[in-house]
């Protein structure tokens, strides 16, 4: 599975290995917090798309095996 995913999308493999990408923002006191979905920008949506692709890849792989 590792080699298959790396060949398809190496960044996707790193995401699967390290966990999901979570859009965040820095608030006034300097703390980093999760963004509300209605505050996502284009970059955040790309992160969420990558997370969804990782889930899809893992589900499809589990069904095929």
N, C-alpha and C positions, 0 to 999 in steps of 0.2 A: 504494500500500500504506500509506504513512504516514497519509494522510487517513482511510482505512478503519479502521485500528487506533485512531487518535486518536478517531474518532467512536464506536467500540465501547467503549473504555476508555483514557482519556488516561494514566492511571498505568501501564498496560500498555505504552504506547508509550515512556514514559520508561525503563521497565525494559529493554525491547528495545534501546533506544539506549545505555544506560549499563551494561548487564550485569546479571547475576543478583543477587538479594538473598540474602545469606549470613547465616544466624543466627550470631551471635558472642557471646562472653562475655569478661569481663575476669578474668584470673587474678591471683593474689596479687602478682606483681611489676608489675602495671599493664598488662601486655601484652594486646592483644585477639587472641583465637584463635577458630577455628571451633568451634561447638558439636557435640557428638556427637548424632546423631539421637535417641538414647534420652533425651536431656536437653531436647529441644524442648518448648516450651510452646505454648499456643494461638496466640500472636502469631507464633511461628516457623513453625508449620504454615501460617498464612495467607501468609507470605512464600514458602514452598515451593509452595503452591498457585498463587500468582501467577507464579512461575517456570515451572511446568508449563503454565499457560495461555499464557504467552508462547511457549513451544516449540510448543505445539499450534497456535497462531495462525500462526506462521511456516511450519510444515509444511503446514497446510491451504492457506495462501496460495500456497506454492510448487507444490502439486499442481494448483491451479486455474488457474495461469498458464501 
